[in-house]
């Protein structure tokens, strides 16, 4: 069997066989879909989705989802006459290996599938990813036999609601070697396709855990000998808790770095469970109305409640700290 490329997609046929039967063997859905492209009103066709599915978009999320076995996959949609044939060919090979049908569609159809998001010519219909429960997690080896000098570092997220922020945090945590990410269930963003895209696909390979009681979780880890370290924008906001610059922070035990929500930061109840608070010094005198650095956001976010702007600095001291702790 050999794979042949034609403008309509990939097809397979053995040596000596006649013209491929690709068009006759297409599913009835694809036949209906081809007809839908010719709608005279110029509107994007409505594509019926598999029940319970969602649409991933972007090269990295789709490629990594195809390479893993964490989702059920239904259909891969590729833009017709896409610029990077090598990338598209790799995606077709990945889909073929997984038995996922490949459909070649125009840009407007892809735009409709992902509701105008930046798809880079690729969409993938798949089941959603869910948070893992802490009960599913393997008990960590605090001693870390392979690198005994390295202490474990976990990242705990309290009510991160913006999918771009969550995706950027997952991307940074995965790259810097954070061992585990745990998020609160209440008022937190789920693992959506937007999160996967903002994480550059890291969400597809990195387990994310959740708990319905973040404070009890932090108390339990403290009892096990972990240090809980919070983050604060303004040292004056810390309630009777030692505050230290993250550039001066030293540790000798496994730690959990706790990051609060985009607008309010850590709740008072969570702050009181922290042994120390890390302050992130700005690199300049901040203009009035500019909020201090918050989490690892991917975009600027206007906060109407606080009438300020939350700014992202990719080389922030917090990320530098995470990198130092992880290596």
ChimeraX attribute file (.defattr): number of C-alpha atoms within 10 A of each C-alpha:
attribute: neighborCount
match mode: 1-to-1
recipient: residues
	/A:1	8
	/A:2	10
	/A:3	12
	/A:4	11
	/A:5	11
	/A:6	8
	/A:7	8
	/A:8	13
	/A:9	17
	/A:10	18
	/A:11	15
	/A:12	12
	/A:13	15
	/A:14	10
	/A:15	7
	/A:16	6
	/A:17	7
	/A:18	8
	/A:19	7
	/A:20	13
	/A:21	11
	/A:22	14
	/A:23	11
	/A:24	9
	/A:25	10
	/A:26	11
	/A:27	12
	/A:28	10
	/A:29	11
	/A:30	13
	/A:31	13
	/A:32	11
	/A:33	17
	/A:34	14
	/A:35	11
	/A:36	15
	/A:37	17
	/A:38	12
	/A:39	11
	/A:40	7
	/A:41	7
	/A:42	9
	/A:43	13
	/A:44	18
	/A:45	18
	/A:46	12
	/A:47	13
	/A:48	9
	/A:49	14
	/A:50	12
	/A:51	7
	/A:52	8
	/A:53	16
	/A:54	21
	/A:55	21
	/A:56	28
	/A:57	28
	/A:58	23
	/A:59	21
	/A:60	19
	/A:61	28
	/A:62	28
	/A:63	23
	/A:64	19
	/A:65	24
	/A:66	26
	/A:67	16
	/A:68	11
	/A:69	12
	/A:70	15
	/A:71	16
	/A:72	16
	/A:73	21
	/A:74	19
	/A:75	19
	/A:76	23
	/A:77	24
	/A:78	25
	/A:79	20
	/A:80	16
	/A:81	15
	/A:82	16
	/A:83	11
	/A:84	10
	/A:85	10
	/A:86	10
	/A:87	13
	/A:88	20
	/A:89	14
	/A:90	12
	/A:91	23
	/A:92	23
	/A:93	17
	/A:94	17
	/A:95	22
	/A:96	15
	/A:97	11
	/A:98	16
	/A:99	12
	/A:100	19
	/A:101	15
	/A:102	19
	/A:103	18
	/A:104	21
	/A:105	20
	/A:106	16
	/A:107	19
	/A:108	16
	/A:109	21
	/A:110	24
	/A:111	18
	/A:112	15
	/A:113	25
	/A:114	20
	/A:115	12
	/A:116	11
	/A:117	14
	/A:118	14
	/A:119	23
	/A:120	17
	/A:121	23
	/A:122	27
	/A:123	26
	/A:124	30
	/A:125	22
	/A:126	23
	/A:127	18
	/A:128	18
	/A:129	19
	/A:130	15
	/A:131	15
	/A:132	14
	/A:133	13
	/A:134	15
	/A:135	10
	/A:136	8
	/A:137	12
	/A:138	7
	/A:139	8
	/A:140	10
	/A:141	9
	/A:142	16
	/A:143	14
	/A:144	12
	/A:145	9
	/A:146	7
	/A:147	9
	/A:148	10
	/A:149	12
	/A:150	17
	/A:151	21
	/A:152	23
	/A:153	24
	/A:154	22
	/A:155	21
	/A:156	25
	/A:157	24
	/A:158	23
	/A:159	22
	/A:160	25
	/A:161	17
	/A:162	19
	/A:163	23
	/A:164	23
	/A:165	26
	/A:166	29
	/A:167	28
	/A:168	24
	/A:169	25
	/A:170	28
	/A:171	22
	/A:172	19
	/A:173	25
	/A:174	19
	/A:175	12
	/A:176	18
	/A:177	17
	/A:178	20
	/A:179	16
	/A:180	20
	/A:181	22
	/A:182	23
	/A:183	25
	/A:184	20
	/A:185	19
	/A:186	15
	/A:187	11
	/A:188	18
	/A:189	19
	/A:190	20
	/A:191	18
	/A:192	19
	/A:193	24
	/A:194	23
	/A:195	26
	/A:196	29
	/A:197	27
	/A:198	25
	/A:199	26
	/A:200	20
	/A:201	25
	/A:202	25
	/A:203	25
	/A:204	25
	/A:205	15
	/A:206	15
	/A:207	18
	/A:208	20
	/A:209	20
	/A:210	22
	/A:211	19
	/A:212	13
	/A:213	12
	/A:214	19
	/A:215	17
	/A:216	13
	/A:217	16
	/A:218	20
	/A:219	15
	/A:220	12
	/A:221	16
	/A:222	18
	/A:223	10
	/A:224	11
	/A:225	12
	/A:226	21
	/A:227	22
	/A:228	24
	/A:229	20
	/A:230	26
	/A:231	27
	/A:232	24
	/A:233	19
	/A:234	14
	/A:235	18
	/A:236	10
	/A:237	13
	/A:238	21
	/A:239	13
	/A:240	10
	/A:241	16
	/A:242	12
	/A:243	22
	/A:244	17
	/A:245	16
	/A:246	19
	/A:247	15
	/A:248	9
	/A:249	14
	/A:250	11
	/A:251	9
	/A:252	10
	/A:253	16
	/A:254	20
	/A:255	20
	/A:256	24
	/A:257	21
	/A:258	27
	/A:259	23
	/A:260	21
	/A:261	19
	/A:262	21
	/A:263	20
	/A:264	12
	/A:265	21
	/A:266	21
	/A:267	12
	/A:268	12
	/A:269	10
	/A:270	19
	/A:271	25
	/A:272	17
	/A:273	18
	/A:274	21
	/A:275	15
	/A:276	21
	/A:277	26
	/A:278	25
	/A:279	23
	/A:280	22
	/A:281	18
	/A:282	13
	/A:283	9
	/A:284	6
	/A:285	7
	/A:286	10
	/A:287	7
	/A:288	7
	/A:289	11
	/A:290	12
	/A:291	19
	/A:292	18
	/A:293	21
	/A:294	25
	/A:295	27
	/A:296	26
	/A:297	23
	/A:298	20
	/A:299	15
	/A:300	13
	/A:301	17
	/A:302	14
	/A:303	13
	/A:304	9
	/A:305	8
	/A:306	12
	/A:307	11
	/A:308	16
	/A:309	18
	/A:310	21
	/A:311	19
	/A:312	18
	/A:313	18
	/A:314	14
	/A:315	9
	/A:316	17
	/A:317	19
	/A:318	24
	/A:319	19
	/A:320	15
	/A:321	18
	/A:322	20
	/A:323	16
	/A:324	13
	/A:325	21
	/A:326	18
	/A:327	14
